[in-house]
């Protein structure tokens, strides 16, 4: 079944569980149906839709705004994203993100695993476990201690919170269980067609993609121990590589959610600027200035030129530090918002363009974990932990994969590599180059740029906002628990501030 046909069939509201991360960002706020029981083939697309939606909704915005990939500077009456940029993310803001994770996505995953195990379909169970591990990796990285062993069980109304370090250990076991399941000799049902992620015409093909994703996810998890226990991280990464495990080998292996230009099936990033929050989400001047400094050829894909008719093209990012509300900035472009249709462009006197000048189809994928990221993981592990492989080779491969993903020509990519593709200096200086390039390549990847900054302190261009503007004089290290949780679950204890850290975050 072709992916577009599948997306049309499920309408991104599969089983009525495509709960939007935050109702204020969409026009449809009600579920069209409430079902008491669903089949295994119906559950998986519901889950993958919701996992994909995480890639462009609340967690994506929180992390990206705090580490200055995006800005909420705006002339819009709503200053929601501006508040997020200045670290003002309160306990009620995260209610919907938490609910979508626990009440929808993880609840469906638990149900799918139970049904698949009972129905003799271990391949479905295996895929569900891999998705569960991914969702929990993001959830732990956002909040720290969270419900795990007692979560998503309808018989337990008040789940206890598990230690985040223990959950991480269990995620590796969960991934291994998932790999074991997808390699089972037989399965009554196969999860290759009824999915919105890694949909193919044969299970044999899908199995390879899920396997590569699983092993690459393990690398990501182990890398997060880099400051907490570098010896452990290096040993685990080395053992995994030497085991002959399959990893991502090209951009075709990216773990991502495809979207279409059909209304209701569009990338949630593109819908932000189409309704209540028009002109509220811009590229941040930190990442734009970083890319301007290297004449990065990904800029035309990432950003709209500002002024629009500048020749050669120039780019300007926004910041909450700017003294006046404005839309006189570059806008997000095709990489995150899909195909652009340029109409009658009207350039205002301040260099901005009117809203109708360009429209975007919304058919860009939500990139959840990419081949480019895999290469940067390998580069860092080789450089700092003595893991197999050459850091320089993987560093260049990561840049090249990102260039290809952004549609950069080979000639322009080679020019950039010649100027910026060599690791030089001390180990710390080399690591900064790796993480800085990873930061640019992971533009729009949910959570990971924030996680990398928390781990390493890089890119060094990302610096805390002054206390005169921000809620804290430091970039937050985790999110508050939701008000809905602390009000209803006696086991939920609110943290003192967003400066509380996840277990792996031990950098001074």
ROLO-235639 format. One line per 8 residues: number of its first residue (from 1); for each residue x, y, z of C-alpha. Coordinates in nm, 4 decimals, padded with zeros to 6 digits. Each point is the difference from the previous one (the first is absolute). Layout:
NUM) X Y Z  ...;
END
This chain:
1) 00.0000 00.0000 00.0000  00.1469 00.3339 -00.0942  00.0599 00.2415 00.2836  -00.2263 00.2748 -00.1407  -00.2857 -00.2454 -00.0298  00.0570 -00.1147 00.3553  00.0052 00.3524 00.1350  -00.3242 00.0719 -00.1787;
9) -00.1567 -00.3159 00.1378  00.0832 00.0745 00.3600  -00.0450 00.3748 -00.0419  00.2537 00.0612 00.2761  -00.2770 -00.0571 00.2516  00.0357 -00.3725 00.0084  -00.2374 -00.1496 00.2525  -00.0787 00.3440 00.1338;
17) 00.3321 00.0086 00.1826  00.1837 00.2614 -00.1990  -00.0243 00.2367 00.2923  00.1623 00.3275 -00.0993  00.2868 00.0987 00.2245  -00.1658 00.3285 00.0718  -00.3489 00.0850 -00.1196  00.0861 00.3622 -00.0558;
25) 00.2209 -00.0926 -00.2956  -00.2653 -00.1703 -00.2129  -00.3524 00.0554 -00.1173  -00.1399 -00.3448 00.0814  -00.0181 -00.0678 00.3699  -00.2354 -00.2953 00.0325  00.0377 -00.3694 -00.0673  -00.2403 -00.1256 -00.2664;
33) -00.0534 -00.3350 00.1654  00.0432 -00.1867 00.3232  00.0695 -00.3709 -00.0356  -00.0040 -00.2586 00.2753  00.2212 -00.2453 -00.1863  00.2321 00.0209 -00.2963  00.1936 -00.2484 -00.2090  00.3760 -00.0360 -00.0082;
41) 00.0361 00.1468 -00.3525  -00.2011 00.3057 00.1076  00.2023 00.0686 00.3135  00.3428 00.0348 -00.1586  -00.0793 00.2911 -00.2357  -00.1668 00.1808 00.2878  00.3213 -00.0381 00.1989  00.2359 00.1029 -00.2781;
49) -00.2143 00.3050 -00.0771  00.0289 00.1119 00.3606  00.3729 -00.0747 00.0169  00.0429 00.2016 -00.3187  -00.2022 00.2840 00.1433  00.2405 00.0210 00.2942  00.2609 00.0998 -00.2571  -00.1745 00.3269 -00.0777;
57) -00.1980 00.0921 00.3087  00.0649 00.0983 00.3603  00.3267 -00.1787 00.0832  00.1398 00.1098 -00.3347  -00.0906 00.3627 00.0725  00.1189 00.0062 00.3615  00.3454 -00.1359 -00.0745  00.0490 00.1913 -00.3247;
65) -00.0987 00.3323 00.1540  00.2172 -00.0451 00.3092  00.3159 -00.0821 -00.1973  -00.0595 00.2753 -00.2526  -00.0836 -00.1881 -00.3148  -00.3329 00.1854 -00.0041  -00.1376 00.3276 00.1299  -00.3436 00.1040 00.1174;
73) 00.0584 00.3689 -00.0718  -00.3276 00.1150 -00.1498  -00.2537 00.2702 -00.0735  -00.2755 -00.2516 00.0671  -00.2295 00.0720 00.2929  00.0951 -00.3373 00.1469  00.3471 -00.0036 00.1508  00.0010 -00.3723 00.0859;
81) 00.3166 -00.0853 -00.1917  00.1756 00.3147 00.1182  -00.0657 -00.1135 00.3565  00.1400 -00.3434 -00.0786  00.3120 00.1598 -00.1491  00.0586 00.1888 00.3257  -00.0326 -00.3313 00.1882  -00.3479 00.0746 00.1309;
89) -00.1468 -00.3479 -00.0478  -00.2285 -00.0656 00.2917  -00.1702 -00.3112 00.1332  -00.3275 00.0607 -00.1831  00.1794 00.0446 -00.3337  00.1182 -00.3612 00.0028  -00.3365 -00.1589 00.0827  -00.0814 -00.0931 -00.3587;
97) 00.3461 -00.1314 -00.0873  -00.0041 -00.2301 00.3034  -00.3548 -00.1156 -00.0679  00.0772 -00.0764 -00.3620  00.2993 -00.2079 00.1068  -00.1658 -00.1976 00.2796  -00.3737 -00.0045 -00.0656  00.0292 -00.0465 -00.3744;
105) 00.3323 -00.1207 -00.1369  00.1255 -00.2233 00.2823  -00.3512 -00.1253 00.0752  -00.0348 -00.1098 -00.3629  00.3465 -00.1559 00.0017  -00.0834 -00.2008 00.3132  -00.3205 -00.1193 -00.1602  00.1788 -00.0924 -00.3229;
113) 00.2663 -00.2031 00.1802  -00.2657 -00.1882 00.1958  -00.2088 -00.0733 -00.3073  00.2983 -00.0926 -00.2171  00.1384 -00.2393 00.2595  -00.3402 -00.1630 00.0475  -00.0600 -00.0200 -00.3734  00.3293 -00.1588 -00.0961;
121) 00.1367 00.3100 -00.1787  00.3426 00.0605 00.1545  00.1068 00.2250 -00.2890  -00.2692 00.2483 00.1028  00.0979 -00.0341 00.3639  00.3635 00.0643 -00.0873  -00.0751 00.3180 -00.1935  -00.2176 00.1223 00.2875;
129) 00.2823 -00.0565 00.2484  00.2452 00.1953 -00.2160  -00.2456 00.2885 -00.0211  -00.0540 -00.0169 00.3751  00.3742 00.0265 00.0572  00.0210 00.3044 -00.2251  -00.2927 00.1749 00.1700  00.1449 -00.0673 00.3434;
137) 00.3436 00.1221 -00.1033  -00.1544 00.3368 -00.0877  -00.2190 00.0003 00.3108  00.2878 -00.0689 00.2384  00.2174 00.2592 -00.1720  -00.2758 00.2576 00.0444  -00.1051 -00.0704 00.3594  00.2409 -00.2405 00.1717;
145) -00.1839 -00.2348 00.2376  -00.3322 -00.1034 -00.1559  -00.2495 -00.2868 00.0358  00.1301 -00.3101 -00.1785  -00.0667 -00.3371 00.1629  -00.3548 00.0966 00.1059  -00.0770 00.2315 -00.2925  -00.2733 -00.0514 -00.2598;
153) -00.1657 -00.2715 00.2061  -00.3692 00.0677 00.0314  -00.0162 -00.1790 00.3371  00.2498 00.2462 00.1555  -00.1415 00.3478 00.0395  00.2963 00.1521 00.1822  00.3221 -00.1420 -00.1449  00.3200 00.0406 00.1927;
161) 00.2939 00.1832 -00.1514  00.3049 -00.2029 -00.1012  00.3568 00.1212 00.0299  00.1070 00.1391 -00.3378  00.3340 -00.1826 00.0048  -00.1782 -00.3300 00.0578  -00.2412 00.0723 -00.2845  00.2929 00.0594 -00.2353;
169) 00.1421 -00.3403 00.0918  -00.3386 -00.1574 -00.0671  -00.0251 00.1707 -00.3395  00.3014 -00.1924 -00.1258  -00.1636 -00.3230 00.1177  -00.3246 00.1062 -00.1664  00.1771 00.0638 -00.3293  00.1665 -00.3395 00.0183;
177) -00.3404 -00.1595 00.0643  -00.1392 00.1851 -00.2983  00.2833 -00.1183 -00.2210  -00.0594 -00.3542 00.1158  -00.3688 00.0300 -00.0824  00.0459 00.1412 -00.3501  00.2427 -00.2820 -00.0753  -00.2494 -00.2696 00.1037;
185) -00.0286 -00.2733 -00.2645  -00.3738 00.0415 -00.0444  -00.2641 00.2631 00.0674  -00.3713 -00.0217 -00.0727  -00.0121 00.3657 -00.1077  00.2727 00.2155 -00.1508  00.0395 00.3735 00.0812  00.1470 00.1160 -00.3297;
193) -00.3054 00.1607 -00.1653  -00.2234 00.1177 00.2836  00.2387 00.2634 00.1295  00.0929 00.3559 -00.0821  00.3688 -00.0562 00.0812  00.2100 -00.2486 -00.2001  -00.2962 -00.1065 -00.2139  00.1140 -00.2373 -00.2759;
201) -00.1405 -00.2727 -00.2221  00.1709 -00.2799 00.1939  00.0811 -00.0774 00.3608  00.3511 -00.1074 -00.0955  00.0698 00.3551 -00.1159  -00.1676 00.1646 00.2989  00.1796 -00.2274 00.2438  00.3377 00.1264 -00.1174;
209) -00.1111 00.3616 00.0481  -00.1322 -00.0677 00.3501  00.3199 -00.1874 00.0870  00.2202 00.2877 -00.1110  -00.2156 00.2435 00.1936  00.0150 -00.2127 00.3149  00.3776 -00.0296 00.0016  00.0490 00.3671 -00.0820;
217) -00.2369 00.0900 00.2845  00.2177 -00.2077 00.2326  00.3022 00.2022 -00.1127  -00.1870 00.3225 00.0785  -00.0945 -00.1246 00.3467  00.3543 -00.1140 00.0794  00.1418 00.3315 -00.1222  -00.2155 00.1836 00.2518;
225) 00.2194 -00.1553 00.2731  00.3024 00.1873 -00.1388  00.0429 00.2281 00.3023  -00.1612 -00.2238 00.2610  00.2131 -00.3070 -00.0724  00.2189 00.0317 -00.3074  00.1662 -00.3375 00.0579  -00.3365 -00.1746 00.0047;
233) -00.1197 00.1887 -00.3073  00.3161 -00.0793 -00.1933  -00.0035 -00.3676 00.0955  -00.3658 -00.0430 -00.0935  00.0345 00.1826 -00.3310  00.3138 -00.1960 -00.0866  -00.1658 -00.3310 00.0852  -00.3062 00.0855 -00.2063;
241) 00.2063 00.0989 -00.3031  00.2225 -00.3058 00.0276  -00.3067 -00.2252 00.0277  -00.0703 00.0549 -00.3682  -00.3266 00.1808 00.0725  -00.1647 00.1723 -00.2936  -00.0181 00.3797 00.0131  -00.1387 00.2647 -00.2308;
249) 00.1945 00.0074 -00.3258  -00.1663 00.2801 -00.1983  -00.2626 00.2730 00.0236  -00.2512 -00.2589 -00.1194  00.0283 -00.1567 00.3459  -00.1078 00.3173 00.1847  -00.2513 -00.0598 00.2767  -00.2569 00.2578 -00.1025;
257) -00.3692 00.0620 -00.0419  -00.1023 00.0856 -00.3577  -00.2677 00.2616 -00.0543  -00.1987 00.1054 -00.3054  -00.1403 00.3285 -00.1287  -00.3562 -00.1174 00.0664  -00.1786 00.2112 00.2582  00.0094 -00.1772 00.3366;
265) 00.2971 -00.2146 -00.1053  00.2585 00.2778 00.0010  00.3106 00.0375 00.2081  -00.1018 00.1671 00.3282  00.2933 00.2401 -00.0304  -00.1542 00.1534 -00.3108  -00.3398 00.0412 00.1637  00.1425 00.2204 00.2737;
273) 00.0162 00.2968 -00.2333  -00.3349 -00.0697 -00.1606  -00.2385 00.0873 00.2805  -00.0064 00.1548 00.3443  00.3810 00.0080 00.0221  00.0746 00.1592 -00.3354  00.3320 00.1835 00.0014  00.0971 -00.1482 00.3345;
281) 00.2705 -00.2524 -00.0872  00.3207 00.1126 -00.1700  00.3539 -00.1323 -00.0338  00.2093 00.1283 00.2883  00.2833 00.2386 -00.0672  00.2435 -00.2316 00.1821  -00.0256 -00.2794 -00.2566  -00.0429 00.2428 -00.2907;
289) 00.3131 00.1920 00.0982  00.1916 -00.3257 00.0420  -00.0948 -00.1036 -00.3521  00.0620 00.3475 -00.1423  00.3536 -00.0085 00.1382  00.0802 -00.3092 -00.2096  -00.2102 00.0955 -00.3048  -00.1863 -00.3256 00.0645;
297) -00.1680 -00.1214 -00.3214  -00.2880 -00.1500 00.1996  -00.1350 00.3465 00.0740  -00.2282 00.0260 -00.3075  -00.1693 -00.3250 00.1065  -00.0193 00.0946 00.3670  -00.0878 00.3694 -00.0285  -00.1646 00.2541 -00.2303;
305) 00.2431 00.2799 -00.0950  -00.0340 00.3318 00.1779  -00.0509 00.2436 -00.1569  -00.1735 -00.2308 -00.2436  00.1518 00.1590 -00.3117  00.3527 00.0257 00.1389  00.2675 -00.0951 -00.2530  00.2069 -00.1820 00.1015;
313) -00.2539 -00.1419 00.2426  00.0342 00.1011 00.3635  -00.1677 -00.1493 00.3054  -00.1091 00.1480 00.3326  -00.1114 -00.1861 00.3102  -00.2271 00.1180 00.2794  00.0498 00.0131 00.3762  -00.2007 00.0855 00.3065;
321) 00.2888 00.2383 00.0724  -00.1091 00.2214 -00.2880  -00.1465 00.3167 00.1527  -00.3073 00.0309 -00.2205  -00.2612 -00.2475 -00.1230  00.0521 -00.0637 -00.3697  -00.0372 -00.2430 -00.2880  00.3034 00.1429 -00.1776;
329) 00.1908 -00.3260 -00.0016  00.0635 -00.3028 -00.2138  -00.2772 -00.2567 00.0227  00.0240 -00.3762 00.0265  00.0132 -00.1558 -00.3433  -00.0425 -00.3269 -00.1870  00.2177 -00.2215 00.2201  -00.2530 00.0183 00.2820;
337) -00.3142 00.1192 -00.1783  -00.0019 -00.1819 -00.3327  -00.0393 00.1142 -00.3580  -00.0143 00.3772 -00.0399  -00.2302 00.1715 -00.2453  00.1167 00.3526 -00.0736  -00.2854 00.2323 -00.0916  00.0074 00.3708 -00.0613;
345) 00.2675 00.0900 00.2496  -00.0622 00.3300 00.1749  00.2995 00.1323 00.1899  -00.0746 00.2504 00.2735  00.2177 00.3009 00.0705  00.1663 -00.1798 00.2926  00.1110 -00.2857 -00.2272  -00.2655 -00.2475 00.1121;
353) -00.2487 -00.1572 -00.2377  -00.3773 -00.0174 00.0322  -00.1546 -00.3218 00.1256  -00.1440 -00.0996 -00.3374  00.3282 00.0390 -00.1873  00.1051 -00.3612 00.0581  -00.2044 -00.3008 00.1064  00.1352 -00.3353 00.1114;
361) -00.1577 -00.3388 -00.0682  00.0802 -00.1528 00.3383  00.1417 -00.3157 -00.1596  00.3388 00.0067 00.1704  00.0607 -00.3012 00.2250  00.0393 00.0209 00.3760  00.3583 -00.1175 00.0416  00.0192 -00.2006 00.3221;
369) 00.3471 -00.1523 -00.0362  00.2157 00.0165 -00.3103  00.2949 -00.1570 -00.1747  00.1841 00.3307 00.0424  -00.0438 -00.0273 00.3773  00.1287 -00.3575 -00.0090  00.3243 00.1182 -00.1598  00.0490 00.2751 00.2566;
377) -00.0579 -00.2516 00.2791  00.2713 -00.2217 -00.1476  00.2329 00.2992 -00.0428  -00.0402 00.1069 00.3637  00.0342 -00.3542 00.1308  00.3165 -00.0596 -00.2018  00.1512 00.3327 00.1064  -00.0791 -00.0014 00.3705;
385) -00.0525 -00.3649 00.0924  00.2356 -00.1920 -00.2247  -00.2894 -00.1745 -00.1745  00.0685 -00.1692 -00.3355  00.0233 00.2151 -00.3091  00.1610 00.3258 -00.1035  -00.1511 00.3177 00.1453  00.0979 00.2049 -00.3047;
393) -00.1668 -00.2426 -00.2409  -00.3247 -00.0088 00.1929  00.0078 00.3774 00.0505  00.0133 00.0598 -00.3735  -00.2605 -00.2696 -00.0633  -00.2372 00.1753 00.2409  00.0426 00.3329 -00.1761  -00.0448 -00.1632 -00.3396;
401) -00.3159 -00.1821 00.1076  -00.1452 00.3270 00.1292  00.0892 00.1816 -00.3208  -00.1700 -00.2708 -00.2044  -00.3065 00.0147 00.2236  -00.0223 00.3755 -00.0588  00.0344 -00.0388 -00.3779  00.3416 00.1669 -00.0238;
409) 00.1904 -00.0611 -00.3226  00.3116 -00.2164 00.0111  00.2155 00.2932 -00.1077  -00.1266 00.2272 00.2780  00.0248 -00.2793 00.2568  00.3606 -00.0674 -00.1024  00.0861 00.3692 00.0266  -00.1427 00.0082 00.3512;
417) 00.1875 -00.3165 00.0977  00.3249 00.1413 -00.1307  -00.0400 00.3018 00.2272  -00.1650 -00.1566 00.3047  00.0323 -00.3777 -00.0229  00.3307 -00.0622 00.1776  00.0317 -00.0665 00.3714  00.2943 00.1944 00.1419;
425) 00.1263 00.1147 00.3386  -00.0436 -00.1571 00.3413  -00.2479 -00.2744 00.0764  -00.2340 00.2611 00.1488  00.0274 00.2155 -00.3115  -00.0702 -00.2989 -00.2224  -00.2985 -00.0971 00.2122  -00.1387 00.3515 -00.0288;
433) 00.0215 -00.0216 -00.3783  -00.1809 -00.3349 00.0009  -00.2809 00.1212 00.2253  -00.0308 00.3318 -00.1844  -00.0413 -00.1754 -00.3331  -00.2393 -00.2464 00.1616  -00.2007 00.2944 00.1361  -00.0422 00.1377 -00.3520;
441) -00.0733 -00.3427 -00.1495  -00.2554 -00.0721 00.2735  -00.1911 00.3214 -00.0714  -00.3577 -00.0961 00.0827  00.0839 -00.3379 00.1556  -00.2027 -00.0336 00.3169  00.1923 00.0439 00.3290  00.3461 -00.1161 -00.1088;
449) 00.1609 00.3451 -00.0506  -00.1116 00.0942 00.3533  00.1342 -00.3327 00.1303  00.3358 00.0492 -00.1737  00.0337 00.3490 00.1471  -00.0795 -00.1312 00.3472  00.2576 -00.2773 -00.0406  00.2848 00.1956 -00.1554;
457) -00.0623 00.3739 00.0262  00.0291 00.0265 -00.3779  -00.0576 00.1846 -00.2244  00.1743 00.2697 00.2026  -00.2055 00.2576 -00.1926  -00.3029 -00.1130 00.2005  00.0188 00.2072 00.3169  -00.2641 00.0623 00.2675;
465) -00.2215 00.3035 -00.0314  00.0572 00.2729 00.2603  -00.2186 -00.0085 00.3077  -00.1384 00.3376 -00.1011  -00.1792 -00.1821 -00.2819  -00.0256 -00.3628 00.1083  -00.1508 -00.1845 00.2935  00.3379 -00.1562 00.0849;
473) 00.3564 00.1123 -00.0626  00.0743 -00.3508 -00.1276  -00.1463 -00.2091 -00.2803  -00.2480 -00.2437 00.1604  00.1054 -00.3620 00.0440  -00.3449 -00.1653 00.0203  -00.3722 00.0740 -00.0101  -00.2423 00.0445 00.2859;
481) -00.2391 -00.2886 00.0575  -00.3478 00.0839 -00.1310  -00.2569 00.1588 00.2256  -00.2473 -00.2732 -00.0942  00.2413 -00.2616 00.1343  00.1033 00.1698 00.3235  -00.3642 00.0812 00.0742  -00.1274 -00.3546 -00.0525;
489) 00.2845 -00.2409 00.0692  00.1234 00.0067 00.3617  00.3243 -00.1642 -00.1151  00.0885 00.2990 -00.2178  00.2247 00.2462 00.1806  00.0646 00.3294 -00.1738  00.3627 00.1031 -00.0473  00.1411 00.3189 00.1442;
497) 00.0739 00.1530 -00.3378  00.0802 -00.0792 -00.3615  00.3662 -00.0011 00.1006  -00.0442 -00.3485 00.1509  00.1985 -00.2469 -00.2075  -00.0539 -00.3337 -00.1683  00.2342 -00.2693 00.1363  00.2458 00.0114 -00.2928;
505) 00.0288 00.3814 00.0165  00.2997 00.0505 00.2285  00.1964 00.2639 -00.1903  00.0863 00.2968 00.2283;
END
